[in-house]
Amino acid sequence: MALARHELRKALADWGLSVLEDSAVLILSELLSNAGLHARVTPEQVVETRYFRSSGGLRIEVHDGSPVRPQPRTPDPEALNGRGLLLVDALADEWGVAERVGPGKVVWASLSVPVVRPSERDCS
């Protein structure tokens, strides 16, 4: 997981999208954690990450070999886990699940670069 986060940080810096780093890295971590917990991972079916720059931001994809689609849930307040997709939903502009070539699915999330209006700029 550390390598995937490092690669994402590098891509964001190269693309001039470092403003998205905190949210993007947290989203990636949550999607990878879900894949690691719930996906079938064999030598033939590994978890893959992909990042795409878009006109307004970034798309993060996590590919895995499990056909089971993730579902957000409301965790027990005392639970130590179960909040990952709630975090993804809160941070991403949108997210979803799609079919992929081969077995499994891709879980994706998109982030947009925040628009700074002239009235919000620091005038000092």
VENBELTA-V720803 format. One record per helix or strand. SS is the DSSP state (H for helix, E for strand). FROM is the first residue (numbers start at 1). LEN is the number of residues. If there is no record, write none. Layout:
ss = [SS SS]
from = [FROM FROM]
len = [LEN LEN]
This chain:
ss = [H H E E H E E H]
from = [2 18 48 57 84 94 105 118]
len = [13 21 6 8 8 6 8 3]
